[in-house]
Amino acid sequence: MNAELFDAIELIERERGVPREYMFDKIAQALTTAYKRDNDGVSENIVVELDDVKREVTMALRKTVVDKVENPTLEISLEEGRQRSPRCELGDVISIGVKTRDFGRIAAQTAKQIIIQGLREAERGLTFQEFTSKEHELLTGQVSRIDPRNNGVVMEIGGGKGEKTEATLMPNEQVAGENLRIGEHVKVYVVEVRKSTREPLVMISRTHPGLVKRLFELEIPEIAEGIIDIKGVAREASQRTKIAVRSNDPNVDPIGACVGAKGMRVANIIEELRGEKIDIIKYSDDPAEFVAAALAPADVISVELAGDIAKSYRVLVPADQLSLAIGKEGQNARLAAKLTGCKIDIKPC
């Protein structure tokens, strides 16, 4: 049985990643609890040892040798002690072996439950660590069901080591008009991972600006290699995104690299976003120049500071470009302001 136990521990460590030391502690705890169950709640003098080299599990009671026994659980008489250890003297502590097969059925079941619970806790901890490392990253989820209680889309998502867990794409994190089907694979952005009493709670989103940023990093090699930096993303999911990029190489056009030959690179991203419009903006350290670029596709005549108010600009555009600069329901101006972090007042000339 000892050999089989150690074989099982090795298998758990290899296949599930649970450290053997953790399982050793849980097994020792389980055996101690089982002994306590069968011995009126007393367990402070029980010692459990798992020898990984000899592949043996031993349990022993430690009792102090006394002249007169007052507590049989913790003490042993000199006469009885010498029957076990002929050289023992008063005050010595001797070990008395305990056989686990002598445990009662309830005690044995208790031990089994502790080991199972310990394994589950370890797996939850490992899963939490794995998904925590994926916060603010892109993962692929497969739709498994739609929760009728809240219309949440329940997905199976995987970590980097093959772990799978369930995460719910809540209605406020779903893209308007996007009807996901059971079995469909879609990319989601991991907003946060929280601990819970069961599986880790993985908060995912299809509307977060970070989703667009990670898609660009995935699709554009120059971004992944650090040749092009993403300086900001402003998004109104399902409708329009503005993304600001800057090249660290004067020979690389950041907008051209992101668009790709015949627009294929950005087209792949737009397809993943179900047709969401994307404006790729060239970033500038000059706030006025950046504001002008952010109002694309509108042409801008001038950008000036609006009095003494910090980060507030007055923008002049041709009269026939005013509606384009503002956008439908103010969307273009709103996204430009969000992208640049500036207040923008648009006027025709």
ABEGO torsion letter per residue (X at the ends): XAAAAAAAAAAAAAAAGBBAAAAAAAAAAAAAAAAAAAAGGBAAABBBBBBAAAGBBBBBBBBBBBABBABAAABBBAAAAAAABAABBBGBBBBBBBBAAABBAAAAAAAAAAAAAAAAAAAAAAAAAAAAAABGBBBBBBBABBBAAAGBBBBBBBBAAGBBBBBBBBAAABBBGBBBBBGBBBBBBBABBBBBABBBBBBBBAABAAAAAAAAAAABAAAAAGABBBAEBBBBBGABBBBBBBBABAABBAAAAAAEBGGAAAAAAAAAAGGBBBBBBBBBABAAAAAAAAAOABBBABBBBBEABBGBBBBBBBAAAAAAAAEBGGAAAAAAAAAAGBBBBBBBX
